[in-house]
Amino acid sequence: MNKLRIYLDTSVVNFLFAEDAPDFRRVTEDFFAVHAQKYELFASEVVVLEISRDPNPEHRRRLLDALRHHPIAMLPSNLEIERLADLYLAQGIIPATKREDALHVAHATVHSLDILLSWNFKHLANVRREALISALNQQQGYGHALRLLSPLEVEDENQT
């Protein structure tokens, strides 16, 4: 069986160091320590860009080190990703102020990944957003199903 291909948004890396959310931090640490080798992991320069905006230099360094420490392949950008992200924004599927979120989804879609993993329940990892993204992706000719899940859901999937 082929490994699931998972795109990690910035929130997943961030929660490796979330002092204020110990339960989510534990699940994220478990994902990387126990489950990550079961998958092919991907991110993009959008993750690096978001991390580079972190005002705390020590936190920023730890996040970038985490990206380098784990087997995460960086996906290339292209005009198709930009176009698709613009469609998510124009159709109100992703709020206009959340361009990076739209780019995360577009990367995962264009590169035919199986899961976009996020702790962002409001704009990404929720069933309503997944349905809207799926409908637009189908309309645009992307037939590969993209799931929007949290690390908690992926962890649970592998407990059986």
Backbone as CSV, one residue per row, in Angstrom:
resi,resn,N_x,N_y,N_z,CA_x,CA_y,CA_z,C_x,C_y,C_z
1,MET,0.842,-1.191,0.000,0.000,0.000,0.000,0.883,1.249,0.000
2,ASN,0.535,2.223,-0.832,1.285,3.466,-0.898,1.071,4.285,0.363
3,LYS,2.110,5.016,0.735,2.004,5.913,1.877,1.107,7.090,1.519
4,LEU,0.302,7.524,2.489,-0.464,8.750,2.287,0.500,9.918,2.179
5,ARG,0.151,10.852,1.300,0.973,12.045,1.083,0.296,13.216,1.784
6,ILE,0.997,13.806,2.757,0.407,14.806,3.644,1.149,16.129,3.545
7,TYR,0.375,17.200,3.328,0.897,18.563,3.367,0.723,19.096,4.785
8,LEU,1.789,19.639,5.350,1.748,20.222,6.689,1.669,21.731,6.575
9,ASP,0.616,22.318,7.137,0.597,23.773,7.161,1.399,24.254,8.369
10,THR,1.567,25.541,8.491,2.430,26.128,9.519,1.958,25.812,10.927
11,SER,0.654,25.697,11.130,0.143,25.444,12.480,0.650,24.127,13.048
12,VAL,0.851,23.134,12.195,1.318,21.828,12.674,2.728,21.960,13.246
13,VAL,3.595,22.651,12.541,4.956,22.858,13.034,4.913,23.725,14.297
14,ASN,4.078,24.738,14.286,3.943,25.643,15.437,3.560,24.904,16.712
15,PHE,2.680,23.938,16.583,2.182,23.258,17.790,3.202,22.299,18.395
16,LEU,4.333,22.100,17.739,5.418,21.356,18.387,5.940,22.109,19.618
17,PHE,5.691,23.422,19.647,6.220,24.276,20.704,5.118,25.067,21.409
18,ALA,3.881,24.605,21.328,2.747,25.343,21.888,2.659,25.133,23.401
19,GLU,3.224,26.070,24.150,3.198,26.000,25.610,1.774,26.144,26.148
20,ASP,0.944,26.899,25.429,-0.400,27.203,25.905,-1.450,26.157,25.497
21,ALA,-1.037,25.116,24.798,-1.975,24.071,24.355,-1.301,22.708,24.509
22,PRO,-1.092,22.253,25.748,-0.320,21.023,25.964,-0.920,19.783,25.319
23,ASP,-2.227,19.682,25.236,-2.835,18.499,24.610,-2.550,18.454,23.103
24,PHE,-2.733,19.582,22.432,-2.444,19.638,21.000,-0.947,19.465,20.765
25,ARG,-0.137,20.005,21.653,1.315,19.843,21.526,1.693,18.362,21.614
26,ARG,1.111,17.647,22.563,1.403,16.216,22.726,1.007,15.453,21.471
27,VAL,-0.168,15.721,20.943,-0.622,15.040,19.725,0.332,15.345,18.564
28,THR,0.765,16.595,18.464,1.689,16.975,17.391,3.037,16.294,17.572
29,GLU,3.555,16.280,18.787,4.816,15.589,19.058,4.697,14.098,18.733
30,ASP,3.571,13.494,19.124,3.341,12.079,18.812,3.284,11.850,17.299
31,PHE,2.626,12.761,16.595,2.542,12.625,15.147,3.943,12.552,14.549
32,PHE,4.813,13.472,14.935,6.161,13.485,14.378,7.013,12.323,14.885
33,ALA,6.864,11.967,16.149,7.715,10.921,16.731,7.280,9.517,16.335
34,VAL,5.978,9.295,16.236,5.452,7.937,16.065,4.860,7.707,14.680
35,HIS,4.107,8.651,14.195,3.306,8.420,12.996,3.911,8.960,11.704
36,ALA,4.744,9.979,11.803,5.208,10.670,10.596,5.898,9.740,9.604
37,GLN,6.620,8.738,10.093,7.324,7.844,9.173,6.373,6.985,8.346
38,LYS,5.108,6.947,8.728,4.119,6.184,7.957,3.643,6.941,6.717
39,TYR,4.038,8.213,6.616,3.537,9.087,5.560,4.683,9.713,4.787
40,GLU,4.342,10.267,3.626,5.237,11.172,2.916,4.791,12.579,3.299
41,LEU,5.698,13.363,3.869,5.365,14.697,4.375,5.880,15.774,3.434
42,PHE,5.048,16.807,3.275,5.370,17.914,2.382,4.999,19.235,3.041
43,ALA,5.674,20.286,2.610,5.339,21.662,2.970,5.733,22.510,1.767
44,SER,5.662,23.820,1.927,6.037,24.717,0.833,6.732,25.933,1.412
45,GLU,7.205,26.785,0.510,7.847,28.015,0.967,6.864,28.920,1.699
46,VAL,5.579,28.686,1.568,4.581,29.463,2.309,4.762,29.218,3.807
47,VAL,5.052,27.990,4.184,5.305,27.658,5.589,6.542,28.418,6.073
48,VAL,7.598,28.396,5.272,8.829,29.100,5.639,8.567,30.605,5.747
49,LEU,7.792,31.155,4.820,7.445,32.578,4.854,6.689,32.925,6.138
50,GLU,5.701,32.116,6.488,4.938,32.385,7.704,5.834,32.291,8.946
51,ILE,6.712,31.318,8.977,7.631,31.179,10.103,8.568,32.384,10.171
52,SER,9.018,32.863,9.030,9.949,34.000,9.007,9.327,35.267,9.576
53,ARG,8.021,35.322,9.639,7.324,36.485,10.209,7.196,36.419,11.729
54,ASP,7.578,35.299,12.325,7.495,35.160,13.783,8.394,36.221,14.422
55,PRO,7.836,37.060,15.297,8.637,38.144,15.873,9.687,37.671,16.880
56,ASN,9.556,36.452,17.375,10.490,35.926,18.373,11.591,35.144,17.666
57,PRO,12.821,35.664,17.657,13.885,34.991,16.905,14.180,33.571,17.395
58,GLU,14.087,33.322,18.687,14.347,31.980,19.214,13.261,30.994,18.766
59,HIS,12.022,31.426,18.842,10.907,30.586,18.391,11.021,30.322,16.894
60,ARG,11.339,31.363,16.140,11.514,31.236,14.685,12.607,30.210,14.372
61,ARG,13.733,30.278,15.079,14.829,29.325,14.868,14.380,27.902,15.169
62,ARG,13.638,27.713,16.277,13.162,26.370,16.639,12.213,25.809,15.578
63,LEU,11.349,26.654,15.040,10.427,26.204,13.993,11.180,25.796,12.720
64,LEU,12.130,26.614,12.307,12.912,26.284,11.110,13.749,25.025,11.340
65,ASP,14.301,24.875,12.542,15.042,23.649,12.866,14.140,22.422,12.790
66,ALA,12.907,22.557,13.259,11.957,21.433,13.204,11.680,21.039,11.753
67,LEU,11.544,22.018,10.878,11.334,21.712,9.454,12.514,20.932,8.883
68,ARG,13.726,21.331,9.257,14.927,20.664,8.741,15.124,19.281,9.368
69,HIS,14.711,19.128,10.613,14.944,17.889,11.364,14.072,16.727,10.870
70,HIS,12.885,17.038,10.397,11.939,15.997,9.976,11.989,15.817,8.458
71,PRO,11.644,14.633,7.975,11.700,14.368,6.530,10.512,15.008,5.802
72,ILE,10.608,16.307,5.597,9.541,17.078,4.956,10.077,17.610,3.632
73,ALA,9.493,17.165,2.539,9.900,17.647,1.212,9.215,18.979,0.932
74,MET,9.974,19.892,0.351,9.424,21.203,0.012,8.877,21.172,-1.418
75,LEU,7.626,21.573,-1.564,6.966,21.574,-2.873,7.241,22.878,-3.610
76,PRO,7.458,22.801,-4.898,7.673,24.027,-5.675,6.354,24.756,-5.923
77,SER,6.454,26.058,-6.042,5.302,26.878,-6.428,5.260,26.990,-7.938
78,ASN,4.086,27.364,-8.424,3.957,27.642,-9.849,2.728,28.525,-10.060
79,LEU,2.523,28.952,-11.276,1.412,29.857,-11.577,0.058,29.188,-11.334
80,GLU,-0.025,27.896,-11.537,-1.286,27.183,-11.316,-1.683,27.258,-9.837
81,ILE,-0.720,27.138,-8.945,-1.003,27.249,-7.509,-1.519,28.644,-7.186
82,GLU,-0.880,29.665,-7.749,-1.329,31.049,-7.536,-2.763,31.233,-8.054
83,ARG,-3.023,30.720,-9.247,-4.362,30.859,-9.858,-5.430,30.186,-9.009
84,LEU,-5.135,28.974,-8.547,-6.113,28.241,-7.749,-6.343,28.921,-6.399
85,ALA,-5.275,29.396,-5.772,-5.419,30.134,-4.509,-6.294,31.367,-4.712
86,ASP,-6.079,32.068,-5.818,-6.901,33.252,-6.112,-8.374,32.878,-6.262
87,LEU,-8.652,31.715,-6.848,-10.050,31.264,-6.981,-10.679,30.983,-5.614
88,TYR,-9.936,30.327,-4.719,-10.467,30.070,-3.370,-10.833,31.386,-2.687
89,LEU,-9.990,32.383,-2.870,-10.228,33.690,-2.248,-11.397,34.412,-2.922
90,ALA,-11.406,34.433,-4.248,-12.449,35.146,-4.999,-13.832,34.572,-4.735
91,GLN,-13.910,33.243,-4.533,-15.202,32.600,-4.293,-15.590,32.600,-2.817
92,GLY,-14.746,33.166,-1.964,-15.045,33.240,-0.537,-14.897,31.915,0.194
93,ILE,-14.268,30.948,-0.435,-14.056,29.648,0.210,-13.037,29.799,1.331
94,ILE,-12.014,30.593,1.085,-11.033,30.997,2.091,-11.178,32.513,2.213
95,PRO,-11.217,33.055,3.433,-11.362,34.506,3.585,-10.258,35.275,2.857
96,ALA,-10.624,36.417,2.301,-9.710,37.224,1.488,-8.431,37.593,2.233
97,THR,-8.490,37.689,3.534,-7.312,38.066,4.325,-6.410,36.874,4.642
98,LYS,-6.766,35.686,4.183,-6.019,34.467,4.519,-5.380,33.850,3.277
99,ARG,-4.648,34.651,2.538,-4.021,34.184,1.292,-3.104,32.984,1.525
100,GLU,-2.345,33.000,2.621,-1.441,31.877,2.881,-2.214,30.574,3.036
101,ASP,-3.382,30.626,3.685,-4.204,29.428,3.820,-4.639,28.922,2.440
102,ALA,-5.036,29.851,1.572,-5.428,29.469,0.207,-4.247,28.848,-0.537
103,LEU,-3.053,29.390,-0.321,-1.867,28.827,-0.969,-1.538,27.434,-0.443
104,HIS,-1.732,27.202,0.862,-1.515,25.856,1.402,-2.434,24.856,0.693
105,VAL,-3.709,25.213,0.589,-4.681,24.316,-0.055,-4.317,24.102,-1.526
106,ALA,-3.950,25.174,-2.198,-3.607,25.069,-3.615,-2.375,24.182,-3.820
107,HIS,-1.371,24.307,-2.961,-0.203,23.422,-3.063,-0.633,21.955,-2.933
108,ALA,-1.411,21.671,-1.911,-1.839,20.284,-1.680,-2.678,19.768,-2.846
109,THR,-3.496,20.622,-3.410,-4.364,20.225,-4.524,-3.566,19.985,-5.799
110,VAL,-2.782,20.957,-6.202,-2.048,20.871,-7.462,-1.054,19.708,-7.445
111,HIS,-0.478,19.431,-6.286,0.486,18.336,-6.174,-0.172,17.000,-5.831
112,SER,-1.511,16.951,-5.897,-2.288,15.715,-5.704,-1.974,14.999,-4.386
113,LEU,-1.910,15.772,-3.306,-1.681,15.167,-1.998,-2.999,14.647,-1.432
114,ASP,-2.900,13.759,-0.464,-4.091,13.122,0.098,-4.716,13.924,1.232
115,ILE,-3.853,14.570,2.032,-4.327,15.251,3.240,-3.604,16.579,3.387
116,LEU,-4.342,17.608,3.763,-3.743,18.833,4.255,-3.930,18.784,5.762
117,LEU,-2.846,18.757,6.508,-2.897,18.629,7.962,-2.773,20.008,8.583
118,SER,-3.696,20.336,9.486,-3.716,21.671,10.080,-4.416,21.645,11.426
119,TRP,-3.967,22.533,12.310,-4.707,22.791,13.551,-5.629,23.989,13.370
120,ASN,-5.723,24.535,12.182,-6.563,25.695,11.902,-7.970,25.207,11.562
121,PHE,-8.778,25.062,12.599,-10.140,24.543,12.411,-11.050,25.562,11.740
122,LYS,-10.773,26.833,11.943,-11.660,27.875,11.412,-11.578,27.978,9.890
123,HIS,-10.356,28.020,9.339,-10.211,28.272,7.907,-9.803,27.059,7.087
124,LEU,-9.376,25.971,7.752,-8.904,24.829,6.963,-9.535,23.510,7.399
125,ALA,-9.162,22.998,8.538,-9.527,21.626,8.926,-10.950,21.553,9.470
126,ASN,-11.900,21.694,8.569,-13.293,21.478,8.959,-14.085,20.972,7.764
127,VAL,-15.146,20.269,8.061,-15.901,19.552,7.029,-16.557,20.506,6.020
128,ARG,-17.007,21.670,6.474,-17.641,22.629,5.568,-16.622,23.146,4.552
129,ARG,-15.446,23.538,5.040,-14.408,24.064,4.159,-13.951,22.978,3.183
130,GLU,-13.818,21.751,3.681,-13.403,20.646,2.816,-14.396,20.453,1.668
131,ALA,-15.683,20.529,1.957,-16.694,20.343,0.910,-16.630,21.459,-0.131
132,LEU,-16.454,22.697,0.313,-16.369,23.822,-0.617,-15.121,23.714,-1.496
133,ILE,-14.009,23.364,-0.888,-12.762,23.205,-1.636,-12.886,22.057,-2.629
134,SER,-13.469,20.965,-2.197,-13.652,19.809,-3.066,-14.498,20.164,-4.285
135,ALA,-15.577,20.901,-4.067,-16.460,21.286,-5.179,-15.711,22.151,-6.192
136,LEU,-14.963,23.132,-5.701,-14.208,23.989,-6.619,-13.106,23.193,-7.317
137,ASN,-12.429,22.331,-6.578,-11.374,21.522,-7.187,-11.940,20.652,-8.308
138,GLN,-13.083,20.035,-8.073,-13.720,19.210,-9.115,-14.053,20.064,-10.337
139,GLN,-14.610,21.237,-10.086,-14.973,22.156,-11.165,-13.741,22.549,-11.985
140,GLN,-12.604,22.640,-11.333,-11.357,23.043,-11.997,-10.579,21.856,-12.577
141,GLY,-11.148,20.652,-12.475,-10.522,19.486,-13.083,-9.570,18.712,-12.190
142,TYR,-9.591,19.003,-10.900,-8.751,18.255,-9.959,-9.602,17.156,-9.344
143,GLY,-9.397,15.940,-9.815,-10.217,14.820,-9.374,-9.715,14.116,-8.128
144,HIS,-8.470,14.378,-7.746,-7.900,13.710,-6.575,-8.507,14.316,-5.307
145,ALA,-9.089,13.481,-4.466,-9.738,13.958,-3.240,-8.690,14.440,-2.244
146,LEU,-8.891,15.626,-1.712,-8.031,16.199,-0.681,-8.819,16.275,0.615
147,ARG,-8.317,15.618,1.640,-8.921,15.691,2.972,-8.249,16.805,3.757
148,LEU,-9.035,17.518,4.557,-8.518,18.558,5.442,-8.712,18.056,6.864
149,LEU,-7.614,17.647,7.505,-7.689,16.990,8.804,-6.739,17.633,9.799
150,SER,-6.993,17.364,11.068,-6.067,17.766,12.124,-5.169,16.579,12.463
151,PRO,-4.040,16.835,13.112,-3.195,15.713,13.546,-3.937,14.735,14.456
152,LEU,-4.912,15.215,15.189,-5.710,14.352,16.052,-6.458,13.305,15.239
153,GLU,-6.983,13.687,14.100,-7.722,12.750,13.253,-6.789,11.739,12.582
154,VAL,-5.624,12.165,12.211,-4.669,11.244,11.610,-4.146,10.279,12.662
155,GLU,-3.901,10.780,13.868,-3.441,9.922,14.959,-4.492,8.865,15.263
156,ASP,-5.737,9.268,15.359,-6.811,8.320,15.649,-6.916,7.265,14.577
157,GLU,-6.735,7.674,13.327,-6.826,6.742,12.202,-5.822,5.603,12.347
158,ASN,-4.699,5.878,12.968,-3.639,4.888,13.065,-3.625,4.147,14.386
159,GLN,-4.574,4.375,15.249,-4.607,3.699,16.544,-5.231,2.317,16.452
160,THR,-5.949,2.044,15.401,-6.619,0.751,15.280,-5.708,-0.321,14.758
